[in-house]
Amino acid sequence: MNFLSIDSIHHTYFSPKTATHALADISLEVNEGEFISFIGPSGCGKTTLLSIIAGLIHPTEGTISLNNQPIGKMKKKLGYMLQQDYLFPWKTIEENIFLGLTITGNLSEEKRTEARELLIEMGLDDVEASYPRELSGGMRQRVALIRTLITEPQLLLLDEPFSALDYQTKLKLEDLVFSTLKSFGKTAVLVTHDIGEAISMSDRIILFGSKPGRIHTIFEVPSVLRELMPFEVRNHEAYPEFFQIIWKELEKLESRID
């Protein structure tokens, strides 16, 4: 069943003297529970498309729908996780987690219990009263994930959420986010520059060309890799060959830009 429908998206940025064509004729269907990644050369419109899906930018042409409803009516069903965690430094971890629920008047004892369980599950016992400055970068991103999940979004949009972390923390967090989203049956769209990250976490990988941004190739991640945790994927014998296939296709695109 098509859960997220992206239909004939075109987008142009206008200034007083120029018009920059960022996206051209983007159409894509995403199934419920599917994890897809957007990769491509810098400036190919990956983040622009993610912002359009989030309803932060209105496309010049085309439509986006979630469960057959215009995305503008479904903003409350979206979760957005960015490279920065955007935790408020003057609020405790608990206050940060419950910020969205407090604003919408949906904070309940049931949600408090659910948040405590998620904190324990993610190795964040006894940090509720702490402040963001007292936590490491990886711990803060885990808090940001809990804050996103606690509002029960139907679709998660991930814009390079691990890129600011050291490599070891990044690998651990990939496993944690992957297993958490799978256990909740969430649909996710990831923007990343890391081919390995895209392979290890995704069901499908969308490679974009640029000037203007367009879908160049869609790669189906081999089923043998989709059954594994991200860290295990990177160590599987099928991983290097698939990585090279994507790498060579990306190199072709980047050579055209040069």
C-alpha contacts under 8 A as a table, 3 or more apart, distances in Angstrom:
res1	aa1	res2	aa2	distance
1	M	31	N	5.68
1	M	32	E	6.80
2	N	5	S	6.63
2	N	29	E	5.88
2	N	30	V	5.68
2	N	31	N	4.72
2	N	32	E	6.79
2	N	67	N	7.57
3	F	29	E	7.32
3	F	30	V	5.73
3	F	31	N	4.94
3	F	32	E	5.05
3	F	66	L	5.81
3	F	67	N	5.15
3	F	68	N	7.58
4	L	29	E	5.87
4	L	30	V	4.97
4	L	31	N	6.68
4	L	32	E	7.62
4	L	64	I	7.43
4	L	65	S	5.91
4	L	66	L	4.72
4	L	67	N	6.52
4	L	68	N	7.98
5	S	27	S	7.68
5	S	28	L	6.13
5	S	29	E	4.80
5	S	30	V	6.49
5	S	64	I	5.68
5	S	65	S	5.20
5	S	66	L	6.47
5	S	68	N	7.84
6	I	9	I	6.89
6	I	26	I	6.97
6	I	27	S	5.00
6	I	28	L	4.96
6	I	29	E	6.22
6	I	62	G	7.86
6	I	63	T	6.29
6	I	64	I	4.74
6	I	65	S	6.77
7	D	25	D	7.97
7	D	26	I	6.59
7	D	27	S	4.53
7	D	28	L	6.65
7	D	62	G	5.64
7	D	63	T	5.31
7	D	64	I	6.21
8	S	24	A	7.80
8	S	25	D	4.65
8	S	26	I	5.06
8	S	27	S	5.03
8	S	61	E	7.11
8	S	62	G	4.78
8	S	63	T	6.91
9	I	23	L	7.02
9	I	24	A	6.43
9	I	25	D	5.15
9	I	26	I	4.76
9	I	27	S	6.56
9	I	59	P	6.57
9	I	60	T	7.58
9	I	61	E	5.54
9	I	62	G	4.24
9	I	63	T	6.44
10	H	22	A	7.66
10	H	23	L	5.01
10	H	24	A	4.51
10	H	25	D	5.40
10	H	26	I	6.74
10	H	59	P	6.27
10	H	60	T	5.69
10	H	61	E	4.97
10	H	62	G	6.32
11	H	21	H	6.24
11	H	22	A	5.58
11	H	23	L	4.95
11	H	24	A	6.71
11	H	59	P	5.09
11	H	60	T	4.64
11	H	61	E	6.50
12	T	19	A	6.41
12	T	20	T	5.44
12	T	21	H	4.37
12	T	22	A	5.46
12	T	23	L	6.96
12	T	59	P	7.84
12	T	60	T	6.21
13	Y	19	A	5.71
13	Y	20	T	5.06
13	Y	21	H	6.43
13	Y	22	A	6.89
14	F	17	K	7.91
14	F	18	T	6.06
14	F	19	A	4.53
14	F	20	T	6.41
15	S	18	T	5.22
15	S	19	A	6.27
21	H	24	A	7.37
21	H	211	K	6.94
21	H	212	P	5.36
21	H	213	G	7.89
22	A	44	C	7.11
22	A	45	G	5.69
22	A	48	T	7.68
22	A	210	S	7.94
22	A	211	K	6.76
22	A	212	P	4.99
22	A	213	G	5.56
23	L	26	I	7.02
23	L	44	C	7.74
23	L	45	G	6.13
23	L	49	L	7.75
23	L	211	K	7.88
23	L	212	P	5.16
23	L	213	G	4.31
23	L	214	R	5.99
24	A	212	P	5.95
24	A	213	G	5.95
24	A	214	R	5.50
25	D	214	R	6.69
26	I	214	R	6.02
26	I	215	I	6.45
30	V	34	E	6.69
30	V	36	I	7.90
31	N	34	E	5.46
31	N	187	T	7.65
32	E	186	K	7.42
32	E	187	T	5.61
33	G	182	K	7.54
33	G	185	G	5.22
33	G	186	K	5.04
33	G	187	T	4.26
33	G	188	A	7.49
34	E	186	K	7.48
34	E	187	T	5.06
34	E	188	A	6.53
34	E	202	S	7.92
34	E	203	D	6.42
35	F	187	T	5.79
35	F	188	A	4.78
35	F	189	V	6.03
35	F	190	L	7.70
35	F	201	M	7.19
35	F	202	S	5.00
35	F	203	D	5.41
35	F	204	R	6.95
36	I	188	A	6.38
36	I	189	V	5.07
36	I	190	L	6.27
36	I	198	A	7.96
36	I	202	S	5.13
36	I	203	D	5.79
36	I	204	R	4.94
36	I	205	I	5.70
36	I	206	I	7.30
37	S	189	V	5.66
37	S	190	L	4.52
37	S	191	V	5.75
37	S	192	T	7.07
37	S	198	A	5.67
37	S	202	S	6.19
37	S	204	R	6.60
37	S	205	I	4.85
37	S	206	I	5.98
38	F	46	K	6.19
38	F	189	V	7.44
38	F	190	L	6.09
38	F	191	V	4.82
38	F	192	T	6.41
38	F	198	A	7.89
38	F	205	I	6.16
38	F	206	I	4.92
38	F	207	L	6.16
38	F	208	F	7.20
39	I	46	K	7.07
39	I	191	V	6.37
39	I	192	T	5.72
39	I	193	H	5.85
39	I	194	D	7.71
39	I	195	I	7.32
39	I	198	A	7.71
39	I	205	I	7.23
39	I	206	I	6.22
39	I	207	L	5.06
39	I	208	F	6.23
40	G	44	C	6.31
40	G	46	K	7.52
40	G	193	H	7.04
40	G	207	L	5.35
40	G	208	F	4.80
40	G	209	G	6.34
40	G	210	S	7.92
40	G	250	L	6.65
41	P	44	C	5.72
41	P	208	F	7.34
41	P	209	G	6.97
41	P	210	S	6.97
41	P	250	L	7.34
41	P	253	L	7.40
41	P	254	E	6.26
42	S	45	G	7.99
43	G	46	K	7.67
43	G	210	S	6.65
43	G	211	K	7.86
43	G	213	G	7.76
44	C	208	F	6.25
44	C	209	G	5.94
44	C	210	S	4.18
44	C	211	K	6.67
44	C	212	P	6.77
44	C	213	G	4.51
44	C	214	R	7.48
45	G	48	T	4.96
45	G	49	L	6.10
45	G	208	F	7.93
45	G	210	S	7.29
45	G	212	P	7.76
45	G	213	G	5.19
46	K	49	L	5.32
46	K	50	L	6.34
46	K	191	V	6.48
46	K	208	F	7.49
46	K	213	G	7.74
47	T	50	L	4.88
47	T	51	S	6.08
47	T	159	D	7.14
47	T	191	V	6.79
48	T	51	S	5.09
48	T	52	I	6.26
48	T	57	I	7.78
49	L	52	I	4.96
49	L	53	I	6.19
50	L	53	I	5.05
50	L	54	A	6.20
50	L	157	L	7.05
50	L	159	D	7.79
50	L	189	V	7.97
50	L	191	V	7.69
51	S	54	A	4.94
51	S	55	G	6.26
51	S	56	L	5.21
51	S	57	I	5.75
52	I	55	G	5.02
52	I	56	L	5.76
52	I	57	I	4.72
52	I	58	H	6.02
52	I	59	P	6.43
53	I	56	L	7.65
53	I	64	I	6.52
53	I	71	I	7.10
54	A	57	I	7.68
54	A	71	I	7.53
54	A	75	K	6.97
54	A	78	L	6.97
54	A	80	Y	7.77
54	A	157	L	7.53
55	G	58	H	6.60
55	G	71	I	6.47
55	G	72	G	5.93
55	G	75	K	6.92
59	P	62	G	6.53
59	P	63	T	7.68
63	T	70	P	7.51
64	I	70	P	6.14
64	I	71	I	5.69
65	S	68	N	5.43
65	S	69	Q	5.08
65	S	70	P	4.41
65	S	71	I	4.87
66	L	69	Q	5.25
66	L	70	P	6.42
66	L	71	I	5.78
66	L	74	M	7.01
69	Q	73	K	6.81
69	Q	74	M	7.08
70	P	73	K	5.69
70	P	74	M	6.90
71	I	74	M	5.00
71	I	75	K	6.42
72	G	75	K	5.88
73	K	76	K	7.98
74	M	77	K	5.34
74	M	78	L	7.12
75	K	78	L	5.39
76	K	153	P	7.18
77	K	152	E	7.28
77	K	153	P	4.47
77	K	154	Q	5.19
77	K	155	L	6.57
78	L	153	P	4.93
78	L	154	Q	6.05
78	L	155	L	5.04
78	L	156	L	5.93
78	L	157	L	7.41
79	G	148	T	5.55
79	G	149	L	7.38
79	G	153	P	5.40
79	G	154	Q	7.69
79	G	155	L	6.19
79	G	156	L	4.63
79	G	157	L	6.04
80	Y	148	T	7.01
80	Y	156	L	5.91
80	Y	157	L	4.81
80	Y	158	L	6.05
80	Y	159	D	7.77
81	M	85	D	7.37
81	M	144	A	7.12
81	M	145	L	7.02
81	M	148	T	7.22
81	M	156	L	7.48
81	M	157	L	6.20
81	M	158	L	4.86
81	M	159	D	6.28
81	M	161	P	6.25
82	L	85	D	6.36
82	L	158	L	6.00
82	L	159	D	4.84
82	L	160	E	6.25
82	L	161	P	4.89
83	Q	159	D	6.24
83	Q	160	E	5.24
83	Q	161	P	4.00
83	Q	162	F	6.25
83	Q	163	S	6.37
83	Q	164	A	6.48
84	Q	141	Q	7.95
84	Q	161	P	7.07
84	Q	164	A	7.74
85	D	140	R	6.51
85	D	141	Q	5.70
85	D	144	A	5.66
86	Y	144	A	7.84
87	L	91	K	7.98
87	L	96	N	6.24
87	L	132	P	6.72
87	L	140	R	7.75
87	L	144	A	7.26
88	F	91	K	5.55
88	F	96	N	6.59
88	F	132	P	7.48
89	P	92	T	7.62
89	P	131	Y	6.44
89	P	132	P	5.63
89	P	133	R	6.79
90	W	131	Y	7.12
91	K	94	E	7.97
91	K	95	E	5.72
91	K	96	N	6.11
91	K	131	Y	6.41
91	K	132	P	7.89
92	T	95	E	5.09
92	T	96	N	6.16
92	T	128	E	6.60
92	T	129	A	5.44
92	T	130	S	5.45
92	T	131	Y	4.64
92	T	132	P	7.03
93	I	96	N	5.06
93	I	97	I	6.19
93	I	127	V	6.72
93	I	128	E	5.01
93	I	129	A	6.19
93	I	130	S	5.83
93	I	131	Y	5.74
93	I	132	P	6.52
93	I	143	V	7.31
94	E	97	I	5.16
94	E	98	F	6.30
94	E	127	V	8.00
94	E	128	E	4.66
94	E	129	A	6.52
95	E	98	F	5.26
95	E	99	L	5.93
96	N	99	L	5.21
96	N	147	R	7.14
97	I	100	G	7.55
97	I	115	A	7.82
97	I	143	V	6.93
97	I	144	A	7.36
97	I	146	I	6.67
97	I	147	R	4.31
97	I	148	T	7.99
97	I	150	I	7.68
98	F	101	L	5.28
98	F	102	T	5.89
98	F	107	L	7.03
98	F	147	R	6.75
98	F	150	I	7.91
99	L	102	T	5.13
99	L	103	I	6.20
99	L	147	R	7.95
100	G	103	I	5.23
100	G	104	T	6.31
100	G	147	R	7.83
100	G	151	T	7.16
101	L	104	T	5.23
101	L	105	G	5.90
101	L	106	N	4.85
101	L	107	L	4.94
101	L	151	T	6.64
102	T	105	G	5.03
102	T	106	N	6.19
102	T	107	L	5.46
103	I	106	N	7.81
104	T	107	L	7.97
107	L	111	K	6.29
107	L	112	R	7.54
108	S	111	K	5.18
108	S	112	R	6.41
109	E	112	R	4.93
109	E	113	T	6.24
110	E	113	T	5.17
110	E	114	E	6.22
111	K	114	E	4.91
111	K	115	A	6.08
111	K	150	I	7.20
112	R	115	A	5.16
112	R	116	R	6.33
113	T	116	R	5.19
113	T	117	E	6.30
114	E	117	E	5.13
114	E	118	L	6.25
114	E	150	I	7.64
115	A	118	L	5.05
115	A	119	L	6.13
115	A	146	I	7.11
115	A	150	I	6.79
116	R	119	L	5.05
116	R	120	I	6.30
117	E	120	I	5.21
117	E	121	E	6.09
118	L	121	E	4.91
118	L	122	M	6.07
118	L	146	I	6.76
119	L	122	M	5.22
119	L	123	G	6.26
119	L	124	L	4.78
119	L	125	D	5.92
119	L	143	V	7.76
119	L	146	I	7.51
120	I	123	G	5.13
120	I	124	L	5.41
120	I	125	D	4.97
121	E	124	L	7.48
122	M	142	R	7.03
122	M	176	L	7.51
124	L	127	V	6.03
124	L	139	M	7.38
125	D	128	E	7.91
126	D	129	A	7.46
127	V	130	S	5.09
130	S	134	E	6.51
130	S	135	L	7.95
131	Y	134	E	5.59
131	Y	135	L	7.33
132	P	135	L	5.46
132	P	140	R	6.66
133	R	136	S	7.76
135	L	139	M	5.83
135	L	140	R	6.13
136	S	139	M	5.19
136	S	140	R	6.19
137	G	140	R	5.11
137	G	141	Q	6.31
137	G	165	L	6.62
138	G	141	Q	5.17
138	G	142	R	6.35
138	G	165	L	6.76
138	G	169	T	6.12
138	G	170	K	7.62
138	G	173	L	7.16
139	M	142	R	5.06
139	M	143	V	6.34
140	R	143	V	4.99
140	R	144	A	6.23
141	Q	144	A	4.85
141	Q	145	L	6.20
141	Q	161	P	7.74
142	R	145	L	5.00
142	R	146	I	6.33
142	R	173	L	7.74
143	V	146	I	5.08
143	V	147	R	6.13
144	A	147	R	5.01
144	A	148	T	6.21
145	L	148	T	5.03
145	L	149	L	6.12
145	L	177	V	7.82
146	I	149	L	5.05
146	I	150	I	5.86
147	R	150	I	5.48
147	R	151	T	7.17
148	T	151	T	6.05
148	T	152	E	7.54
148	T	153	P	7.38
149	L	152	E	5.28
149	L	153	P	6.44
153	P	156	L	6.71
154	Q	186	K	6.36
154	Q	187	T	6.72
155	L	186	K	6.46
155	L	187	T	5.09
155	L	188	A	5.74
155	L	189	V	7.88
156	L	186	K	7.23
156	L	187	T	6.27
156	L	188	A	4.63
156	L	189	V	6.36
157	L	188	A	5.87
157	L	189	V	5.02
157	L	190	L	6.16
158	L	161	P	6.04
158	L	188	A	7.30
158	L	189	V	6.04
158	L	190	L	4.60
158	L	191	V	6.19
159	D	190	L	5.98
159	D	191	V	4.92
159	D	192	T	6.89
160	E	163	S	5.57
160	E	190	L	7.06
160	E	191	V	5.60
160	E	192	T	5.08
160	E	193	H	7.72
161	P	164	A	7.55
162	F	165	L	5.59
162	F	170	K	5.58
162	F	173	L	7.59
162	F	174	E	7.79
163	S	170	K	7.56
165	L	169	T	6.22
165	L	170	K	5.64
166	D	169	T	5.50
166	D	170	K	6.03
167	Y	170	K	4.96
167	Y	171	L	6.26
168	Q	171	L	5.31
168	Q	172	K	6.41
169	T	172	K	5.15
169	T	173	L	6.04
170	K	173	L	5.13
170	K	174	E	6.08
171	L	174	E	5.13
171	L	175	D	6.56
171	L	230	P	7.71
171	L	231	F	6.53
172	K	175	D	5.35
172	K	176	L	6.35
172	K	231	F	7.82
173	L	176	L	4.86
173	L	177	V	5.93
174	E	177	V	5.31
174	E	178	F	5.92
174	E	197	E	7.83
174	E	201	M	7.42
174	E	230	P	6.45
174	E	231	F	7.84
175	D	178	F	5.18
175	D	179	S	6.06
175	D	229	M	6.07
175	D	230	P	5.52
175	D	231	F	6.60
176	L	179	S	5.38
176	L	180	T	6.01
177	V	180	T	5.11
177	V	181	L	6.04
178	F	181	L	5.38
178	F	182	K	6.16
178	F	201	M	6.42
178	F	229	M	7.41
178	F	230	P	7.40
179	S	182	K	5.14
179	S	183	S	6.05
179	S	229	M	7.45
180	T	183	S	5.18
180	T	184	F	6.31
181	L	184	F	5.15
181	L	185	G	5.96
181	L	186	K	5.18
181	L	187	T	7.68
182	K	185	G	4.86
182	K	186	K	6.27
183	S	186	K	7.89
190	L	198	A	7.81
192	T	195	I	7.56
192	T	197	E	7.47
192	T	198	A	6.95
194	D	197	E	5.23
194	D	198	A	6.37
195	I	198	A	5.07
195	I	199	I	6.20
195	I	243	F	6.99
195	I	246	I	7.59
195	I	247	W	7.51
196	G	199	I	5.14
196	G	200	S	6.03
196	G	234	R	7.13
196	G	243	F	6.96
197	E	200	S	5.20
197	E	201	M	6.14
197	E	230	P	7.70
198	A	201	M	5.54
198	A	202	S	5.68
198	A	205	I	6.62
199	I	202	S	5.65
199	I	205	I	7.32
199	I	221	V	6.62
199	I	233	V	7.81
199	I	243	F	7.52
200	S	225	L	7.33
200	S	226	R	7.60
200	S	229	M	7.32
200	S	230	P	4.38
200	S	231	F	7.20
200	S	233	V	5.38
200	S	234	R	6.55
201	M	226	R	7.66
201	M	229	M	7.77
201	M	230	P	5.69
202	S	205	I	6.58
202	S	221	V	6.85
202	S	226	R	7.12
203	D	220	E	6.40
203	D	221	V	5.41
203	D	226	R	6.28
204	R	218	I	6.88
204	R	219	F	5.62
204	R	220	E	4.68
204	R	221	V	5.54
205	I	218	I	5.76
205	I	219	F	5.03
205	I	220	E	6.55
205	I	221	V	7.21
206	I	215	I	6.77
206	I	216	H	7.68
206	I	217	T	6.20
206	I	218	I	4.67
206	I	219	F	6.44
207	L	215	I	6.14
207	L	216	H	5.62
207	L	217	T	5.20
207	L	218	I	6.12
207	L	219	F	7.72
207	L	250	L	7.63
208	F	213	G	6.23
208	F	214	R	5.39
208	F	215	I	4.61
208	F	216	H	5.09
208	F	217	T	7.06
209	G	212	P	7.43
209	G	213	G	5.44
209	G	214	R	5.30
209	G	215	I	6.22
209	G	216	H	5.38
209	G	253	L	6.34
210	S	213	G	4.11
210	S	214	R	6.35
210	S	257	I	7.96
215	I	218	I	7.53
221	V	225	L	6.84
221	V	226	R	6.61
222	P	225	L	5.52
222	P	226	R	6.48
223	S	226	R	4.96
223	S	227	E	6.44
224	V	227	E	5.75
224	V	228	L	7.38
225	L	228	L	5.49
225	L	233	V	5.65
225	L	236	H	7.60
225	L	238	A	7.58
225	L	239	Y	7.65
226	R	229	M	7.88
226	R	233	V	7.99
228	L	232	E	5.95
228	L	233	V	5.89
229	M	232	E	5.28
229	M	233	V	6.23
230	P	233	V	5.02
230	P	234	R	6.62
231	F	234	R	5.47
231	F	235	N	6.91
232	E	235	N	5.24
232	E	236	H	6.30
233	V	236	H	5.19
233	V	239	Y	6.51
234	R	239	Y	6.02
235	N	239	Y	7.04
236	H	239	Y	5.48
237	E	240	P	6.78
238	A	241	E	5.98
238	A	242	F	6.55
239	Y	242	F	5.36
239	Y	243	F	6.02
240	P	243	F	5.02
240	P	244	Q	6.19
241	E	244	Q	5.16
241	E	245	I	6.40
242	F	245	I	5.15
242	F	246	I	6.54
243	F	246	I	5.39
243	F	247	W	6.00
244	Q	247	W	4.84
244	Q	248	K	5.96
245	I	248	K	5.47
245	I	249	E	6.44
246	I	249	E	5.18
246	I	250	L	6.14
247	W	250	L	5.10
247	W	251	E	6.11
248	K	251	E	4.99
248	K	252	K	6.32
249	E	252	K	5.19
249	E	253	L	6.59
250	L	253	L	5.16
250	L	254	E	6.26
251	E	254	E	5.05
251	E	255	S	6.02
252	K	255	S	5.22
252	K	256	R	6.48
253	L	256	R	5.30
253	L	257	I	6.66
254	E	257	I	5.06
254	E	258	D	6.41
255	S	258	D	5.09
